[in-house]
Amino acid sequence: MTKFIPVPRSERDYTVELKGENTQDDRIHLLQVREIHAINAALAAGRPLLVRGEPGVGKSQLARAAAKALGRTFVKHVIDSHTESRDLMWTFDAVKRLAEAQLAGALRDDRAQAREDLAVNRFLSPGPLWWSLNWKTAEAQAMSVGAESPAQPDGGDWMNGTVLLLDEIDKAETEVPNGLLEVLGAREFTPLAYSEPVRADGDAPLVIITTNEERVLPDAFLRRCLVLHLALPEEQEKLITFLVARGRAHFPQANTALLREAAEMLYADRESAIKEQVRPFPGQAEYLDLLRAVLGLSEKYRDQKKMLSTIREYTLRKQSEILATF
């Protein structure tokens, strides 16, 4: 039976604690009620969840937070302009196979043994879709080629299912989202040199896909996704309240007045960037970086307050056009 994220009775955010690998990692994610509804709807409908919004608004971490809340394993794949749909299923190391073939020829190894050693499946690594659909067979294939399974710092269990994050799909060619939908619809695919397909095992994966809107996505792709729009509040007081809540969650030791002053600075610089259309607009990520730097430089509130204006230049005003307006 599919597990869903419990919806808070009030409009309070659902706090998810994550394990960071270093001090710069965001250890806390606050899931809003509307985000929980979108995740649960995608699970119930068996559809991918496309998350839209400007950079730094928390699109990528939403997927990891969902995996932690659901107790699922988390698989992440960042898409770029060179990504092909096949890369989501498996990757074939043709260069390594050629090198070993040349070595075998030079050493004049036994042909039967060489043929076995050069079998295609010995150079095939499972891709993110393979891990998401059938963790057990992906793990077996990975072990056969000496590859590692995706790390699970948050303790996800593949028996509970998988959350797959496909980050920045707008950087890919059209064939990538189309190929993705084909595999998710069939819930199976046949890897290179395999005689039998890899089929989904257990609960369907929760697939979360992010876009920064750099490229228009195919209509057919959009029709088969649920869509969640993430955006920072536009009104000043609502934005400040939103940021202060996240600042308090990440840095509980910080003075509330400091959190608010940093949020007011973010609002001012963000408004200037929007007015001048200087992208990327400073947002939640920059706000947290500002606080992280200031709190790391001093433990005294008086000194932290003085440091805000200094560090502001490097975190909130990254573009020269913004600096010119002050």
KAMOVEN-V445403 format. One record per residue. N is the residue number from 1. PSI is psi as a letter, one per 30 degrees, with the letter a starting at -180 (NA if undefined). OMEGA is omega in whole degrees, -180 to 180 (999 if undefined). D_LAST is the distance of its C-alpha to the last C-alpha in whole Angstrom. Layout:
N:PSI:OMEGA:D_LAST ; N:PSI:OMEGA:D_LAST
This chain:
1:k:-177:57 ; 2:k:177:53 ; 3:k:178:51 ; 4:l:177:48 ; 5:k:180:45 ; 6:k:-180:46 ; 7:k:178:43 ; 8:k:-179:42 ; 9:e:176:44 ; 10:a:179:41 ; 11:g:179:37 ; 12:l:176:37 ; 13:l:177:35 ; 14:j:-176:38 ; 15:k:178:37 ; 16:k:179:38 ; 17:k:-179:38 ; 18:l:178:38 ; 19:j:180:39 ; 20:l:179:36 ; 21:f:177:37 ; 22:l:-174:34 ; 23:f:-180:32 ; 24:f:-179:29 ; 25:k:173:31 ; 26:j:-174:30 ; 27:f:-176:33 ; 28:k:171:33 ; 29:k:179:33 ; 30:j:178:33 ; 31:k:176:35 ; 32:l:-178:34 ; 33:e:-179:37 ; 34:e:177:37 ; 35:e:178:36 ; 36:e:178:40 ; 37:e:-179:41 ; 38:e:179:40 ; 39:e:-180:41 ; 40:e:179:45 ; 41:e:178:45 ; 42:e:177:45 ; 43:e:-177:47 ; 44:e:-178:50 ; 45:f:-177:49 ; 46:h:-179:49 ; 47:l:173:46 ; 48:l:176:43 ; 49:j:178:40 ; 50:k:-178:37 ; 51:j:-177:34 ; 52:l:177:31 ; 53:l:-178:27 ; 54:l:179:24 ; 55:k:175:24 ; 56:g:-178:23 ; 57:f:176:25 ; 58:g:-177:28 ; 59:e:-176:31 ; 60:e:-177:32 ; 61:f:176:33 ; 62:e:-178:34 ; 63:e:-180:37 ; 64:e:177:38 ; 65:e:178:38 ; 66:e:179:40 ; 67:e:-180:42 ; 68:e:-179:42 ; 69:e:-178:43 ; 70:f:-178:46 ; 71:g:-178:47 ; 72:l:172:47 ; 73:l:-177:47 ; 74:k:178:43 ; 75:k:-178:43 ; 76:k:175:40 ; 77:k:178:40 ; 78:k:-177:37 ; 79:k:174:37 ; 80:a:-175:36 ; 81:f:180:37 ; 82:f:-178:40 ; 83:k:173:42 ; 84:l:-177:45 ; 85:e:179:46 ; 86:e:-179:49 ; 87:f:179:47 ; 88:f:-179:46 ; 89:e:179:50 ; 90:l:172:51 ; 91:k:-178:50 ; 92:k:-178:53 ; 93:i:-178:53 ; 94:e:-179:55 ; 95:e:180:54 ; 96:e:-180:56 ; 97:e:179:59 ; 98:e:180:59 ; 99:e:180:59 ; 100:e:177:61 ; 101:e:179:64 ; 102:e:179:64 ; 103:e:180:65 ; 104:e:179:67 ; 105:e:-180:69 ; 106:e:-179:69 ; 107:f:-180:70 ; 108:h:179:73 ; 109:l:175:72 ; 110:k:-175:75 ; 111:e:-180:74 ; 112:e:179:74 ; 113:e:180:72 ; 114:e:179:69 ; 115:e:179:69 ; 116:e:-179:69 ; 117:f:-177:66 ; 118:g:177:64 ; 119:k:-175:64 ; 120:e:-175:61 ; 121:f:176:60 ; 122:f:-179:60 ; 123:g:-175:57 ; 124:k:179:55 ; 125:k:-180:52 ; 126:k:177:52 ; 127:a:-175:48 ; 128:e:178:46 ; 129:e:179:48 ; 130:e:178:51 ; 131:e:-176:50 ; 132:e:-178:49 ; 133:e:-176:52 ; 134:i:-176:55 ; 135:e:-175:54 ; 136:e:-179:57 ; 137:e:177:58 ; 138:e:180:55 ; 139:e:179:55 ; 140:e:179:59 ; 141:e:179:57 ; 142:e:180:55 ; 143:e:-178:57 ; 144:f:180:59 ; 145:g:178:57 ; 146:g:178:55 ; 147:l:-179:52 ; 148:l:175:50 ; 149:l:-180:50 ; 150:k:-180:46 ; 151:k:-178:45 ; 152:i:-179:45 ; 153:f:-179:43 ; 154:g:174:43 ; 155:g:180:47 ; 156:k:-179:47 ; 157:k:-178:51 ; 158:f:176:52 ; 159:f:177:55 ; 160:f:-177:52 ; 161:a:-175:51 ; 162:k:168:48 ; 163:k:180:44 ; 164:k:175:43 ; 165:k:172:39 ; 166:j:-170:39 ; 167:k:173:35 ; 168:h:-178:33 ; 169:f:180:36 ; 170:f:177:34 ; 171:f:-175:34 ; 172:l:173:38 ; 173:l:-175:40 ; 174:e:-176:42 ; 175:f:-179:45 ; 176:e:177:44 ; 177:e:179:43 ; 178:e:178:46 ; 179:e:178:48 ; 180:e:-179:47 ; 181:e:179:48 ; 182:e:-180:51 ; 183:e:-179:52 ; 184:e:178:50 ; 185:e:-179:53 ; 186:f:-176:56 ; 187:h:176:55 ; 188:l:173:56 ; 189:l:-179:56 ; 190:j:180:58 ; 191:l:177:57 ; 192:k:177:58 ; 193:g:176:62 ; 194:k:178:62 ; 195:f:179:65 ; 196:k:-180:64 ; 197:l:170:61 ; 198:k:-177:58 ; 199:l:179:58 ; 200:k:-180:56 ; 201:k:180:57 ; 202:a:-179:57 ; 203:k:177:54 ; 204:k:179:52 ; 205:k:169:48 ; 206:j:-178:45 ; 207:j:178:43 ; 208:k:-175:39 ; 209:k:180:38 ; 210:l:176:34 ; 211:k:174:32 ; 212:g:176:28 ; 213:g:178:30 ; 214:f:180:29 ; 215:k:179:33 ; 216:k:-180:35 ; 217:l:-178:38 ; 218:k:180:41 ; 219:e:-180:43 ; 220:e:179:46 ; 221:e:-179:43 ; 222:e:-178:41 ; 223:f:-176:45 ; 224:g:176:46 ; 225:l:162:43 ; 226:k:-173:41 ; 227:k:176:38 ; 228:k:177:35 ; 229:k:176:32 ; 230:k:179:29 ; 231:k:175:26 ; 232:k:177:23 ; 233:k:-179:23 ; 234:e:-179:21 ; 235:k:-173:21 ; 236:e:-175:19 ; 237:e:178:22 ; 238:e:179:24 ; 239:e:180:21 ; 240:e:179:21 ; 241:e:179:24 ; 242:e:-177:25 ; 243:e:180:23 ; 244:e:179:24 ; 245:e:179:28 ; 246:e:176:27 ; 247:e:179:25 ; 248:e:180:28 ; 249:e:-178:31 ; 250:e:-176:29 ; 251:i:-177:29 ; 252:f:-179:31 ; 253:f:-174:31 ; 254:k:176:27 ; 255:k:-178:27 ; 256:e:179:26 ; 257:e:177:23 ; 258:e:179:21 ; 259:e:-178:22 ; 260:e:-180:20 ; 261:e:177:17 ; 262:e:179:17 ; 263:e:178:17 ; 264:e:176:15 ; 265:e:179:12 ; 266:e:-180:14 ; 267:e:-178:14 ; 268:e:-179:10 ; 269:e:177:9 ; 270:e:178:13 ; 271:e:178:12 ; 272:e:180:9 ; 273:e:179:11 ; 274:e:-180:14 ; 275:e:-179:13 ; 276:f:-177:12 ; 277:h:178:16 ; 278:j:-178:14 ; 279:l:-2:17 ; 280:k:178:18 ; 281:k:176:16 ; 282:k:-176:15 ; 283:b:-175:18 ; 284:e:-178:21 ; 285:e:-180:22 ; 286:e:177:18 ; 287:e:-180:19 ; 288:e:177:22 ; 289:e:178:21 ; 290:e:180:18 ; 291:e:-178:21 ; 292:e:-180:24 ; 293:e:-178:22 ; 294:e:-180:21 ; 295:f:179:25 ; 296:f:-178:26 ; 297:f:-179:25 ; 298:k:178:26 ; 299:f:-178:29 ; 300:k:-177:28 ; 301:e:-178:26 ; 302:e:179:24 ; 303:e:178:23 ; 304:e:-180:22 ; 305:e:179:20 ; 306:e:-176:18 ; 307:f:-177:18 ; 308:e:-177:16 ; 309:e:-180:12 ; 310:e:-177:14 ; 311:f:179:15 ; 312:e:-177:12 ; 313:e:-174:11 ; 314:f:-176:14 ; 315:e:-175:15 ; 316:f:-176:12 ; 317:i:-175:10 ; 318:f:-179:13 ; 319:k:-178:12 ; 320:f:180:10 ; 321:e:179:10 ; 322:e:179:7 ; 323:e:-176:6 ; 324:f:-178:6 ; 325:f:-178:4 ; 326:NA:999:0
